[in-house]
Amino acid sequence: MMLAAVIAAAVLVAVAALLALVRVERGPSMLDRAVALDTLTVTLVCAIAIEAIWSRRTETIPILVALSMVGFVGSVTMARFAGKEPEDEGRVRTPEEVAAQARAADVPRGEQRDGARAIDAEDDAESAGGDQR
Amino acid sequence: MTHVDAGLWTTVADVVAAVCLLAGAFLTLGAGVGLVRFPSLLARMHTVTKPQVLGLILLLTALALRVRSGSAVAMLVLVVAFQLVTSPVAAHMVGRAGFRTGKVDPEDLRPNEFGEPD
């Protein structure tokens, strides 16, 4: 009976940790992530407690003391340095957006390379190869 | 107390521990679901406090009923005490920072003791 209860509790806590990770990924603001990471700390404490419940161990209890002591430092620090964020900035960007931004940032560098090619015609073949890459 | 009695009390303690364990884990799951589904920062902060206090107390009660040793139970009381002292600090800081950086709708606060945000 204890085994079934421990397995069920472990599954519930693992699902909770996954959902907290989903919120960490989505954001949208730094403070939402701080709150989600707090949840992650609590789920870690719960997981260690569940393991100790199953094995009747007492050696892991000091870990719980330490985690409950320092678990709040992260979110307090993030809250202390939180600033106004633009609405769209806190999101994790998709690979397409990252690629688009990288292309946009590459344009001035490409122009510079064209200028260098005009000055030094001997490097023409090499820079063409670089452009293809 | 006879040997049979001791075995009986162990079983009772284990059953109570299992119930507390499941209840605490359920509250933790509630926090995860609330984090994903709730729409605003304050609502998410509200859902996180469930496993931080009651869920942790239930789980540590289950642990105390399983290990049944004085020094371990003293440390578990210490864990709960630290959690009760530190989690309001974190919630206060996060809530205030959320208000100051415009992530809290002032209409949600009744009464609004902060005044208008900058």
gemmi code that builds the backbone of each chain (N, CA, C; Angstrom):
import gemmi

chains = {
    "A": [
        ("MET", (0.833, -1.201, 0.000), (0.000, 0.000, 0.000), (0.866, 1.249, 0.000)),
        ("MET", (1.922, 1.193, 0.867), (2.827, 2.345, 0.908), (3.484, 2.564, -0.439)),
        ("LEU", (3.840, 1.465, -1.106), (4.506, 1.604, -2.416), (3.600, 2.331, -3.392)),
        ("ALA", (2.308, 1.919, -3.431), (1.370, 2.561, -4.361), (1.248, 4.048, -4.045)),
        ("ALA", (1.125, 4.384, -2.747), (0.979, 5.798, -2.368), (2.221, 6.588, -2.768)),
        ("VAL", (3.409, 5.984, -2.545), (4.649, 6.700, -2.872), (4.758, 6.913, -4.370)),
        ("ILE", (4.402, 5.880, -5.148), (4.500, 6.040, -6.602), (3.526, 7.109, -7.085)),
        ("ALA", (2.298, 7.069, -6.562), (1.305, 8.065, -6.979), (1.783, 9.474, -6.615)),
        ("ALA", (2.299, 9.635, -5.398), (2.764, 10.963, -4.990), (3.933, 11.413, -5.851)),
        ("ALA", (4.844, 10.486, -6.174), (5.992, 10.859, -7.002), (5.542, 11.308, -8.381)),
        ("VAL", (4.525, 10.623, -8.933), (4.022, 11.015, -10.258), (3.403, 12.412, -10.188)),
        ("LEU", (2.589, 12.665, -9.145), (1.951, 13.980, -9.013), (3.005, 15.080, -8.928)),
        ("VAL", (4.042, 14.838, -8.107), (5.069, 15.872, -7.931), (5.863, 16.066, -9.218)),
        ("ALA", (6.112, 14.964, -9.939), (6.862, 15.096, -11.193), (6.064, 15.894, -12.213)),
        ("VAL", (4.748, 15.635, -12.279), (3.911, 16.406, -13.211), (3.911, 17.881, -12.821)),
        ("ALA", (3.844, 18.151, -11.521), (3.870, 19.540, -11.063), (5.181, 20.211, -11.469)),
        ("ALA", (6.298, 19.486, -11.346), (7.581, 20.075, -11.732), (7.610, 20.371, -13.223)),
        ("LEU", (7.043, 19.453, -14.033), (7.016, 19.684, -15.476), (6.182, 20.919, -15.817)),
        ("LEU", (5.028, 21.056, -15.157), (4.171, 22.212, -15.434), (4.876, 23.501, -15.021)),
        ("ALA", (5.622, 23.447, -13.901), (6.379, 24.637, -13.488), (7.436, 24.970, -14.538)),
        ("LEU", (8.051, 23.939, -15.123), (9.043, 24.189, -16.178), (8.392, 24.826, -17.392)),
        ("VAL", (7.147, 24.400, -17.704), (6.429, 25.018, -18.823), (6.273, 26.512, -18.571)),
        ("ARG", (5.940, 26.869, -17.319), (5.765, 28.293, -17.008), (7.101, 29.024, -17.065)),
        ("VAL", (8.178, 28.365, -16.656), (9.495, 29.007, -16.752), (9.807, 29.312, -18.209)),
        ("GLU", (9.440, 28.391, -19.103), (9.746, 28.611, -20.519), (8.892, 29.731, -21.100)),
        ("ARG", (7.591, 29.760, -20.719), (6.693, 30.726, -21.347), (6.864, 32.130, -20.804)),
        ("GLY", (7.281, 32.254, -19.602), (7.402, 33.594, -19.017), (6.064, 34.139, -18.587)),
        ("PRO", (5.529, 35.237, -19.062), (6.178, 36.164, -19.988), (7.146, 37.123, -19.296)),
        ("SER", (7.058, 37.259, -17.996), (7.966, 38.221, -17.353), (8.930, 37.468, -16.449)),
        ("MET", (9.973, 38.175, -16.069), (10.974, 37.662, -15.148), (10.362, 37.206, -13.824)),
        ("LEU", (9.352, 37.940, -13.361), (8.769, 37.602, -12.053), (7.952, 36.322, -12.139)),
        ("ASP", (7.282, 36.117, -13.292), (6.580, 34.841, -13.469), (7.572, 33.689, -13.382)),
        ("ARG", (8.753, 33.894, -13.983), (9.766, 32.831, -13.929), (10.261, 32.634, -12.515)),
        ("ALA", (10.418, 33.728, -11.768), (10.865, 33.589, -10.378), (9.868, 32.777, -9.573)),
        ("VAL", (8.580, 33.067, -9.777), (7.538, 32.335, -9.055), (7.560, 30.861, -9.447)),
        ("ALA", (7.731, 30.593, -10.748), (7.757, 29.202, -11.203), (8.981, 28.471, -10.649)),
        ("LEU", (10.112, 29.183, -10.547), (11.306, 28.526, -10.005), (11.141, 28.251, -8.511)),
        ("ASP", (10.379, 29.121, -7.824), (10.035, 28.833, -6.429), (9.267, 27.520, -6.327)),
        ("THR", (8.296, 27.360, -7.232), (7.543, 26.101, -7.255), (8.459, 24.920, -7.495)),
        ("LEU", (9.426, 25.129, -8.382), (10.361, 24.040, -8.683), (11.163, 23.666, -7.432)),
        ("THR", (11.558, 24.669, -6.654), (12.273, 24.384, -5.399), (11.393, 23.571, -4.457)),
        ("VAL", (10.123, 23.977, -4.357), (9.220, 23.254, -3.457), (9.027, 21.822, -3.937)),
        ("THR", (8.911, 21.629, -5.245), (8.747, 20.258, -5.736), (10.007, 19.439, -5.463)),
        ("LEU", (11.156, 20.098, -5.488), (12.392, 19.374, -5.154), (12.360, 18.921, -3.692)),
        ("VAL", (11.934, 19.842, -2.801), (11.813, 19.474, -1.386), (10.834, 18.310, -1.239)),
        ("CYS", (9.705, 18.399, -1.951), (8.700, 17.332, -1.865), (9.279, 16.013, -2.360)),
        ("ALA", (10.048, 16.060, -3.435), (10.601, 14.819, -3.983), (11.572, 14.182, -2.993)),
        ("ILE", (12.409, 14.994, -2.372), (13.347, 14.444, -1.390), (12.585, 13.869, -0.199)),
        ("ALA", (11.524, 14.575, 0.226), (10.719, 14.070, 1.341), (10.067, 12.742, 0.980)),
        ("ILE", (9.580, 12.636, -0.264), (8.925, 11.387, -0.675), (9.930, 10.239, -0.662)),
        ("GLU", (11.146, 10.528, -1.132), (12.167, 9.468, -1.111), (12.451, 9.034, 0.327)),
        ("ALA", (12.538, 10.021, 1.239), (12.807, 9.676, 2.639), (11.634, 8.915, 3.247)),
        ("ILE", (10.400, 9.264, 2.824), (9.232, 8.543, 3.329), (9.303, 7.080, 2.896)),
        ("TRP", (9.722, 6.861, 1.650), (9.764, 5.488, 1.162), (10.835, 4.664, 1.865)),
        ("SER", (12.032, 5.246, 2.027), (13.134, 4.445, 2.554), (13.303, 4.595, 4.065)),
        ("ARG", (12.469, 5.409, 4.704), (12.593, 5.694, 6.144), (13.983, 6.201, 6.488)),
        ("ARG", (14.581, 6.994, 5.626), (15.921, 7.514, 5.880), (15.834, 8.855, 6.578)),
        ("THR", (16.805, 9.155, 7.409), (16.838, 10.480, 8.034), (18.044, 11.298, 7.579)),
        ("GLU", (18.931, 10.688, 6.759), (20.136, 11.440, 6.373), (19.815, 12.578, 5.427)),
        ("THR", (18.704, 12.476, 4.686), (18.418, 13.515, 3.698), (17.667, 14.701, 4.299)),
        ("ILE", (17.277, 14.604, 5.565), (16.486, 15.695, 6.151), (17.273, 17.007, 6.252)),
        ("PRO", (18.584, 16.995, 6.555), (19.321, 18.272, 6.524), (19.256, 18.980, 5.179)),
        ("ILE", (19.129, 18.198, 4.075), (18.976, 18.845, 2.762), (17.691, 19.669, 2.745)),
        ("LEU", (16.643, 19.121, 3.349), (15.370, 19.858, 3.385), (15.531, 21.143, 4.178)),
        ("VAL", (16.260, 21.062, 5.305), (16.482, 22.272, 6.112), (17.193, 23.332, 5.277)),
        ("ALA", (18.261, 22.909, 4.586), (19.028, 23.881, 3.798), (18.178, 24.476, 2.686)),
        ("LEU", (17.410, 23.630, 1.986), (16.600, 24.134, 0.872), (15.534, 25.106, 1.357)),
        ("SER", (14.916, 24.799, 2.506), (13.874, 25.704, 2.983), (14.489, 27.005, 3.499)),
        ("MET", (15.777, 26.968, 3.866), (16.432, 28.186, 4.336), (16.783, 29.101, 3.176)),
        ("VAL", (17.329, 28.558, 2.098), (17.846, 29.409, 1.026), (16.933, 29.440, -0.194)),
        ("GLY", (15.813, 28.710, -0.160), (14.965, 28.642, -1.346), (14.392, 29.973, -1.769)),
        ("PHE", (14.217, 30.898, -0.828), (13.575, 32.169, -1.180), (14.557, 33.192, -1.713)),
        ("VAL", (15.862, 32.914, -1.619), (16.848, 33.924, -2.000), (16.732, 34.258, -3.489)),
        ("GLY", (16.509, 33.212, -4.305), (16.448, 33.440, -5.747), (15.360, 34.409, -6.138)),
        ("SER", (14.140, 34.161, -5.661), (13.046, 35.024, -6.108), (13.159, 36.410, -5.486)),
        ("VAL", (13.703, 36.502, -4.258), (13.887, 37.834, -3.662), (14.895, 38.634, -4.480)),
        ("THR", (15.985, 37.978, -4.896), (16.987, 38.688, -5.689), (16.421, 39.131, -7.022)),
        ("MET", (15.682, 38.233, -7.680), (15.102, 38.612, -8.968), (14.110, 39.746, -8.791)),
        ("ALA", (13.328, 39.708, -7.696), (12.359, 40.772, -7.472), (13.065, 42.091, -7.192)),
        ("ARG", (14.190, 42.013, -6.502), (14.923, 43.236, -6.160), (15.406, 43.937, -7.413)),
        ("PHE", (15.821, 43.169, -8.413), (16.399, 43.777, -9.611), (15.445, 43.758, -10.788)),
        ("ALA", (14.174, 43.513, -10.517), (13.213, 43.486, -11.620), (13.035, 44.894, -12.163)),
        ("GLY", (12.989, 44.986, -13.478), (12.735, 46.283, -14.104), (11.542, 46.199, -15.013)),
        ("LYS", (11.170, 47.343, -15.574), (10.088, 47.328, -16.551), (10.582, 46.613, -17.805)),
        ("GLU", (9.800, 45.621, -18.261), (10.186, 44.914, -19.472), (9.170, 45.221, -20.559)),
        ("PRO", (9.621, 45.404, -21.792), (8.656, 45.539, -22.885), (7.806, 44.275, -22.994)),
        ("GLU", (6.582, 44.444, -23.476), (5.584, 43.375, -23.448), (6.093, 42.088, -24.088)),
        ("ASP", (6.785, 42.224, -25.233), (7.105, 41.043, -26.042), (8.500, 40.500, -25.745)),
        ("GLU", (9.263, 41.187, -24.903), (10.678, 40.847, -24.823), (10.942, 39.600, -23.988)),
        ("GLY", (10.070, 39.318, -22.995), (10.348, 38.233, -22.078), (10.163, 36.848, -22.656)),
        ("ARG", (9.577, 36.768, -23.857), (9.298, 35.470, -24.454), (10.589, 34.792, -24.916)),
        ("VAL", (10.617, 33.452, -24.868), (11.709, 32.716, -25.504), (11.396, 32.681, -26.995)),
        ("ARG", (12.353, 33.130, -27.846), (12.047, 33.265, -29.263), (12.110, 31.918, -29.966)),
        ("THR", (11.333, 31.812, -31.044), (11.376, 30.590, -31.848), (12.639, 30.620, -32.701)),
        ("PRO", (13.078, 29.447, -33.184), (14.278, 29.419, -34.044), (14.144, 30.310, -35.267)),
        ("GLU", (12.928, 30.425, -35.841), (12.748, 31.267, -37.030), (13.038, 32.722, -36.694)),
        ("GLU", (12.533, 33.158, -35.528), (12.751, 34.560, -35.137), (14.229, 34.830, -34.906)),
        ("VAL", (14.908, 33.852, -34.276), (16.342, 34.024, -34.029), (17.074, 34.138, -35.353)),
        ("ALA", (16.710, 33.296, -36.327), (17.364, 33.324, -37.623), (17.108, 34.654, -38.322)),
        ("ALA", (15.852, 35.151, -38.226), (15.513, 36.415, -38.877), (16.337, 37.545, -38.278)),
        ("GLN", (16.482, 37.520, -36.956), (17.244, 38.594, -36.309), (18.727, 38.506, -36.687)),
        ("ALA", (19.232, 37.259, -36.770), (20.631, 37.090, -37.146), (20.859, 37.610, -38.563)),
        ("ARG", (19.904, 37.342, -39.470), (20.026, 37.866, -40.839), (20.049, 39.383, -40.836)),
        ("ALA", (19.131, 39.972, -40.040), (19.060, 41.433, -39.981), (20.375, 42.005, -39.455)),
        ("ALA", (20.984, 41.317, -38.482), (22.241, 41.822, -37.926), (23.384, 41.610, -38.903)),
        ("ASP", (23.244, 40.652, -39.820), (24.325, 40.336, -40.755), (24.433, 41.340, -41.879)),
        ("VAL", (23.360, 42.072, -42.162), (23.352, 42.939, -43.349), (24.475, 43.970, -43.317)),
        ("PRO", (24.678, 44.707, -42.211), (25.770, 45.688, -42.217), (27.125, 45.037, -42.410)),
        ("ARG", (27.324, 43.863, -41.802), (28.600, 43.180, -41.947), (28.816, 42.783, -43.410)),
        ("GLY", (27.773, 42.332, -44.075), (27.870, 41.979, -45.484), (28.278, 43.178, -46.314)),
        ("GLU", (27.708, 44.353, -45.972), (28.071, 45.554, -46.721), (29.548, 45.868, -46.543)),
        ("GLN", (30.025, 45.696, -45.296), (31.436, 45.942, -45.051), (32.295, 45.003, -45.892)),
        ("ARG", (31.857, 43.746, -45.951), (32.655, 42.774, -46.690), (32.693, 43.161, -48.172)),
        ("ASP", (31.553, 43.629, -48.704), (31.524, 44.079, -50.091), (32.506, 45.218, -50.298)),
        ("GLY", (32.545, 46.147, -49.323), (33.463, 47.268, -49.445), (34.902, 46.784, -49.471)),
        ("ALA", (35.230, 45.827, -48.586), (36.590, 45.313, -48.537), (36.947, 44.637, -49.844)),
        ("ARG", (35.955, 43.961, -50.443), (36.217, 43.262, -51.684), (36.544, 44.270, -52.805)),
        ("ALA", (35.825, 45.395, -52.780), (36.073, 46.409, -53.786), (37.499, 46.940, -53.667)),
        ("ILE", (37.996, 47.064, -52.427), (39.344, 47.601, -52.239), (40.380, 46.546, -52.593)),
        ("ASP", (40.156, 45.319, -52.102), (41.166, 44.274, -52.274), (40.600, 43.179, -53.162)),
        ("ALA", (40.807, 43.279, -54.439), (40.160, 42.373, -55.376), (40.740, 40.969, -55.316)),
        ("GLU", (41.920, 40.789, -54.737), (42.530, 39.462, -54.706), (41.761, 38.493, -53.812)),
        ("ASP", (41.090, 39.009, -52.778), (40.355, 38.140, -51.852), (38.973, 37.787, -52.351)),
        ("ASP", (38.699, 38.114, -53.617), (37.331, 37.975, -54.123), (36.807, 36.557, -53.976)),
        ("ALA", (37.600, 35.584, -54.406), (37.136, 34.189, -54.394), (36.838, 33.747, -52.964)),
        ("GLU", (37.727, 34.109, -52.048), (37.539, 33.684, -50.666), (36.257, 34.239, -50.062)),
        ("SER", (36.009, 35.542, -50.269), (34.810, 36.097, -49.654), (33.556, 35.557, -50.312)),
        ("ALA", (33.641, 35.212, -51.612), (32.467, 34.598, -52.244), (32.166, 33.274, -51.567)),
        ("GLY", (33.229, 32.508, -51.289), (33.016, 31.251, -50.579), (32.398, 31.504, -49.220)),
        ("GLY", (32.882, 32.536, -48.549), (32.331, 32.857, -47.236), (30.866, 33.232, -47.329)),
        ("ASP", (30.476, 33.940, -48.375), (29.076, 34.339, -48.523), (28.167, 33.139, -48.705)),
        ("GLN", (28.660, 32.180, -49.490), (27.823, 30.993, -49.690), (27.605, 30.273, -48.375)),
        ("ARG", (28.669, 30.207, -47.580), (28.545, 29.533, -46.299), (27.585, 30.329, -45.420)),
    ],
    "B": [
        ("MET", (2.878, -2.391, 26.382), (2.258, -2.589, 25.058), (2.782, -3.889, 24.445)),
        ("THR", (1.909, -4.719, 23.983), (2.362, -6.001, 23.423), (2.897, -5.801, 22.017)),
        ("HIS", (3.518, -6.852, 21.487), (4.101, -6.767, 20.157), (3.024, -6.527, 19.095)),
        ("VAL", (1.884, -7.173, 19.280), (0.789, -7.015, 18.302), (0.341, -5.564, 18.265)),
        ("ASP", (0.250, -4.938, 19.461), (-0.154, -3.542, 19.520), (0.817, -2.644, 18.766)),
        ("ALA", (2.120, -2.915, 18.986), (3.122, -2.097, 18.296), (2.952, -2.215, 16.786)),
        ("GLY", (2.732, -3.451, 16.284), (2.525, -3.626, 14.858), (1.288, -2.894, 14.383)),
        ("LEU", (0.246, -2.918, 15.191), (-0.989, -2.222, 14.823), (-0.744, -0.728, 14.697)),
        ("TRP", (-0.025, -0.160, 15.693), (0.224, 1.277, 15.650), (1.125, 1.655, 14.493)),
        ("THR", (2.053, 0.777, 14.145), (2.876, 1.044, 12.959), (2.008, 1.115, 11.711)),
        ("THR", (1.051, 0.173, 11.620), (0.165, 0.177, 10.455), (-0.670, 1.454, 10.417)),
        ("VAL", (-1.210, 1.826, 11.595), (-2.023, 3.048, 11.636), (-1.197, 4.255, 11.200)),
        ("ALA", (0.025, 4.345, 11.737), (0.883, 5.480, 11.382), (1.188, 5.476, 9.892)),
        ("ASP", (1.401, 4.290, 9.320), (1.696, 4.219, 7.889), (0.502, 4.657, 7.054)),
        ("VAL", (-0.697, 4.271, 7.489), (-1.889, 4.658, 6.726), (-2.071, 6.174, 6.770)),
        ("VAL", (-1.935, 6.737, 7.976), (-2.061, 8.197, 8.090), (-0.977, 8.883, 7.263)),
        ("ALA", (0.250, 8.314, 7.291), (1.337, 8.885, 6.501), (1.005, 8.842, 5.014)),
        ("ALA", (0.424, 7.733, 4.559), (0.085, 7.631, 3.137), (-0.953, 8.673, 2.752)),
        ("VAL", (-1.950, 8.886, 3.625), (-2.982, 9.881, 3.322), (-2.364, 11.272, 3.241)),
        ("CYS", (-1.523, 11.616, 4.243), (-0.863, 12.935, 4.239), (0.016, 13.092, 3.006)),
        ("LEU", (0.716, 12.005, 2.652), (1.607, 12.041, 1.484), (0.822, 12.363, 0.218)),
        ("LEU", (-0.301, 11.660, 0.031), (-1.084, 11.893, -1.182), (-1.681, 13.292, -1.189)),
        ("ALA", (-2.152, 13.757, -0.022), (-2.737, 15.102, 0.020), (-1.679, 16.160, -0.303)),
        ("GLY", (-0.477, 16.006, 0.270), (0.580, 16.974, -0.006), (0.994, 16.970, -1.459)),
        ("ALA", (1.122, 15.783, -2.044), (1.497, 15.699, -3.452), (0.409, 16.288, -4.336)),
        ("PHE", (-0.854, 16.116, -3.924), (-1.953, 16.681, -4.709), (-1.897, 18.207, -4.697)),
        ("LEU", (-1.577, 18.786, -3.543), (-1.452, 20.246, -3.482), (-0.312, 20.730, -4.375)),
        ("THR", (0.778, 19.955, -4.422), (1.884, 20.329, -5.307), (1.443, 20.299, -6.769)),
        ("LEU", (0.687, 19.257, -7.123), (0.176, 19.203, -8.488), (-0.734, 20.397, -8.759)),
        ("GLY", (-1.539, 20.770, -7.757), (-2.414, 21.939, -7.930), (-1.609, 23.189, -8.240)),
        ("ALA", (-0.459, 23.336, -7.579), (0.385, 24.495, -7.866), (0.869, 24.465, -9.311)),
        ("GLY", (1.277, 23.279, -9.790), (1.752, 23.186, -11.172), (0.661, 23.540, -12.162)),
        ("VAL", (-0.543, 22.994, -11.953), (-1.646, 23.269, -12.871), (-2.004, 24.752, -12.832)),
        ("GLY", (-2.051, 25.318, -11.608), (-2.385, 26.728, -11.495), (-1.353, 27.618, -12.164)),
        ("LEU", (-0.085, 27.235, -12.056), (0.966, 28.036, -12.691), (0.761, 28.121, -14.184)),
        ("VAL", (0.334, 27.014, -14.788), (0.195, 27.030, -16.241), (-1.111, 27.705, -16.649)),
        ("ARG", (-2.181, 27.532, -15.877), (-3.489, 27.969, -16.344), (-3.890, 29.361, -15.888)),
        ("PHE", (-3.350, 29.842, -14.764), (-3.833, 31.131, -14.256), (-3.275, 32.272, -15.087)),
        ("PRO", (-4.062, 33.352, -15.233), (-3.708, 34.372, -16.231), (-2.734, 35.445, -15.755)),
        ("SER", (-2.677, 35.746, -14.447), (-1.895, 36.921, -14.058), (-0.852, 36.545, -13.018)),
        ("LEU", (0.060, 37.463, -12.790), (1.160, 37.212, -11.847), (0.631, 36.952, -10.440)),
        ("LEU", (-0.325, 37.755, -9.988), (-0.818, 37.580, -8.619), (-1.524, 36.239, -8.462)),
        ("ALA", (-2.268, 35.813, -9.490), (-2.956, 34.524, -9.406), (-1.945, 33.392, -9.323)),
        ("ARG", (-0.853, 33.532, -10.084), (0.180, 32.476, -10.036), (0.884, 32.462, -8.694)),
        ("MET", (1.117, 33.654, -8.120), (1.727, 33.681, -6.790), (0.824, 33.008, -5.768)),
        ("HIS", (-0.482, 33.237, -5.924), (-1.433, 32.613, -5.008), (-1.337, 31.092, -5.069)),
        ("THR", (-1.250, 30.543, -6.283), (-1.247, 29.093, -6.403), (0.061, 28.481, -5.881)),
        ("VAL", (1.149, 29.236, -5.941), (2.426, 28.676, -5.493), (2.459, 28.509, -3.972)),
        ("THR", (1.692, 29.320, -3.250), (1.759, 29.231, -1.795), (1.146, 27.943, -1.257)),
        ("LYS", (0.331, 27.252, -2.048), (-0.306, 26.027, -1.537), (0.711, 24.967, -1.142)),
        ("PRO", (1.601, 24.515, -2.047), (2.577, 23.522, -1.595), (3.634, 24.106, -0.692)),
        ("GLN", (3.843, 25.440, -0.757), (4.900, 26.017, 0.074), (4.591, 25.888, 1.554)),
        ("VAL", (3.330, 25.929, 1.934), (2.999, 25.856, 3.357), (2.262, 24.560, 3.689)),
        ("LEU", (0.998, 24.450, 3.231), (0.204, 23.301, 3.655), (0.730, 22.000, 3.052)),
        ("GLY", (1.090, 22.040, 1.759), (1.596, 20.823, 1.130), (2.858, 20.319, 1.810)),
        ("LEU", (3.757, 21.268, 2.121), (4.998, 20.865, 2.777), (4.707, 20.321, 4.170)),
        ("ILE", (3.786, 20.966, 4.906), (3.466, 20.484, 6.255), (2.903, 19.064, 6.179)),
        ("LEU", (2.023, 18.806, 5.204), (1.450, 17.467, 5.089), (2.542, 16.436, 4.773)),
        ("LEU", (3.410, 16.781, 3.807), (4.450, 15.824, 3.434), (5.404, 15.553, 4.594)),
        ("LEU", (5.741, 16.605, 5.340), (6.680, 16.397, 6.442), (6.001, 15.680, 7.606)),
        ("THR", (4.675, 15.857, 7.763), (3.951, 15.043, 8.744), (4.040, 13.566, 8.368)),
        ("ALA", (3.847, 13.291, 7.076), (3.971, 11.905, 6.629), (5.369, 11.370, 6.910)),
        ("LEU", (6.380, 12.206, 6.631), (7.753, 11.769, 6.880), (7.994, 11.524, 8.370)),
        ("ALA", (7.449, 12.426, 9.220), (7.626, 12.242, 10.669), (6.948, 10.963, 11.133)),
        ("LEU", (5.766, 10.655, 10.566), (5.075, 9.431, 10.958), (5.825, 8.192, 10.489)),
        ("ARG", (6.623, 8.339, 9.435), (7.372, 7.183, 8.953), (8.661, 6.966, 9.730)),
        ("VAL", (9.397, 8.037, 10.001), (10.699, 7.811, 10.632), (10.578, 7.694, 12.153)),
        ("ARG", (9.641, 8.469, 12.755), (9.357, 8.353, 14.202), (10.614, 8.410, 15.068)),
        ("SER", (11.468, 9.418, 14.814), (12.593, 9.604, 15.729), (12.634, 11.072, 16.137)),
        ("GLY", (12.980, 11.304, 17.397), (12.878, 12.649, 17.947), (13.707, 13.684, 17.218)),
        ("SER", (14.982, 13.351, 16.921), (15.848, 14.356, 16.303), (15.370, 14.685, 14.892)),
        ("ALA", (14.895, 13.655, 14.162), (14.410, 13.907, 12.805), (13.190, 14.816, 12.839)),
        ("VAL", (12.275, 14.562, 13.784), (11.071, 15.380, 13.860), (11.426, 16.821, 14.224)),
        ("ALA", (12.445, 16.999, 15.077), (12.869, 18.366, 15.411), (13.353, 19.091, 14.164)),
        ("MET", (14.117, 18.392, 13.329), (14.590, 19.044, 12.101), (13.438, 19.344, 11.149)),
        ("LEU", (12.428, 18.463, 11.120), (11.290, 18.721, 10.240), (10.511, 19.949, 10.705)),
        ("VAL", (10.384, 20.107, 12.027), (9.746, 21.316, 12.555), (10.540, 22.551, 12.129)),
        ("LEU", (11.870, 22.410, 12.136), (12.731, 23.505, 11.695), (12.464, 23.849, 10.221)),
        ("VAL", (12.300, 22.811, 9.393), (12.013, 23.053, 7.975), (10.736, 23.862, 7.834)),
        ("VAL", (9.684, 23.446, 8.541), (8.405, 24.160, 8.437), (8.558, 25.596, 8.936)),
        ("ALA", (9.321, 25.772, 10.034), (9.497, 27.123, 10.575), (10.212, 28.015, 9.562)),
        ("PHE", (11.279, 27.506, 8.948), (11.992, 28.309, 7.951), (11.077, 28.650, 6.790)),
        ("GLN", (10.296, 27.667, 6.362), (9.420, 27.914, 5.218), (8.390, 28.980, 5.569)),
        ("LEU", (7.851, 28.916, 6.789), (6.844, 29.902, 7.188), (7.453, 31.288, 7.297)),
        ("VAL", (8.748, 31.365, 7.647), (9.371, 32.685, 7.787), (9.757, 33.240, 6.414)),
        ("THR", (10.278, 32.377, 5.520), (10.869, 32.903, 4.292), (9.879, 33.075, 3.145)),
        ("SER", (8.850, 32.239, 3.059), (8.010, 32.356, 1.862), (7.192, 33.655, 1.841)),
        ("PRO", (6.726, 34.213, 2.980), (6.077, 35.529, 2.889), (7.033, 36.628, 2.427)),
        ("VAL", (8.322, 36.515, 2.801), (9.289, 37.516, 2.354), (9.380, 37.504, 0.834)),
        ("ALA", (9.528, 36.295, 0.283), (9.636, 36.191, -1.170), (8.362, 36.687, -1.836)),
        ("ALA", (7.207, 36.313, -1.294), (5.945, 36.731, -1.909), (5.795, 38.248, -1.848)),
        ("HIS", (6.189, 38.833, -0.738), (6.099, 40.285, -0.597), (6.975, 40.982, -1.626)),
        ("MET", (8.219, 40.514, -1.762), (9.137, 41.161, -2.705), (8.647, 41.008, -4.138)),
        ("VAL", (8.191, 39.800, -4.482), (7.759, 39.576, -5.859), (6.502, 40.392, -6.152)),
        ("GLY", (5.574, 40.441, -5.198), (4.347, 41.190, -5.431), (4.628, 42.674, -5.582)),
        ("ARG", (5.500, 43.208, -4.740), (5.800, 44.633, -4.824), (6.531, 44.953, -6.128)),
        ("ALA", (7.494, 44.082, -6.492), (8.201, 44.319, -7.753), (7.232, 44.223, -8.928)),
        ("GLY", (6.278, 43.285, -8.852), (5.298, 43.169, -9.920), (4.453, 44.423, -10.032)),
        ("PHE", (4.073, 45.005, -8.902), (3.276, 46.230, -8.941), (4.093, 47.373, -9.521)),
        ("ARG", (5.342, 47.487, -9.093), (6.144, 48.633, -9.529), (6.514, 48.552, -10.992)),
        ("THR", (6.620, 47.334, -11.533), (6.969, 47.221, -12.939), (5.741, 47.036, -13.807)),
        ("GLY", (4.569, 47.329, -13.240), (3.370, 47.380, -14.060), (2.824, 46.029, -14.481)),
        ("LYS", (3.086, 44.973, -13.722), (2.533, 43.668, -14.095), (1.281, 43.338, -13.302)),
        ("VAL", (0.882, 44.248, -12.417), (-0.329, 44.035, -11.623), (-1.328, 45.112, -12.013)),
        ("ASP", (-2.531, 44.668, -12.356), (-3.587, 45.625, -12.673), (-4.047, 46.291, -11.375)),
        ("PRO", (-3.928, 47.627, -11.235), (-4.342, 48.273, -9.975), (-5.805, 48.007, -9.640)),
        ("GLU", (-6.619, 47.683, -10.654), (-8.018, 47.383, -10.390), (-8.183, 46.109, -9.564)),
        ("ASP", (-7.152, 45.234, -9.595), (-7.235, 43.979, -8.838), (-7.055, 44.194, -7.340)),
        ("LEU", (-6.537, 45.343, -6.933), (-6.189, 45.561, -5.540), (-7.285, 46.357, -4.844)),
        ("ARG", (-7.935, 45.767, -3.864), (-8.968, 46.484, -3.118), (-8.781, 46.221, -1.645)),
        ("PRO", (-8.383, 47.177, -0.801), (-8.001, 48.528, -1.214), (-6.594, 48.532, -1.800)),
        ("ASN", (-6.327, 49.504, -2.635), (-5.004, 49.623, -3.239), (-4.148, 50.492, -2.337)),
        ("GLU", (-3.340, 49.847, -1.503), (-2.574, 50.601, -0.519), (-1.262, 51.141, -1.092)),
        ("PHE", (-0.962, 50.810, -2.343), (0.268, 51.317, -2.949), (0.069, 52.682, -3.583)),
        ("GLY", (-1.183, 53.064, -3.832), (-1.399, 54.247, -4.644), (-1.188, 53.895, -6.114)),
        ("GLU", (-1.107, 54.931, -6.935), (-0.956, 54.690, -8.363), (0.472, 54.270, -8.679)),
        ("PRO", (0.677, 53.317, -9.639), (2.039, 52.994, -10.048), (2.643, 54.149, -10.816)),
        ("ASP", (3.995, 54.196, -10.847), (4.660, 55.287, -11.564), (4.328, 55.205, -13.041)),
    ],
}
model = gemmi.Model(1)
for chain_id, residues in chains.items():
    chain = gemmi.Chain(chain_id)
    for i, (resn, *xyz) in enumerate(residues, 1):
        res = gemmi.Residue()
        res.name, res.seqid = resn, gemmi.SeqId(i, " ")
        for name, pos in zip(("N", "CA", "C"), xyz):
            atom = gemmi.Atom()
            atom.name, atom.element = name, gemmi.Element(name[0])
            atom.pos, atom.b_iso = gemmi.Position(*pos), 0.0
            res.add_atom(atom)
        chain.add_residue(res)
    model.add_chain(chain)
structure = gemmi.Structure()
structure.add_model(model)
structure.setup_entities()
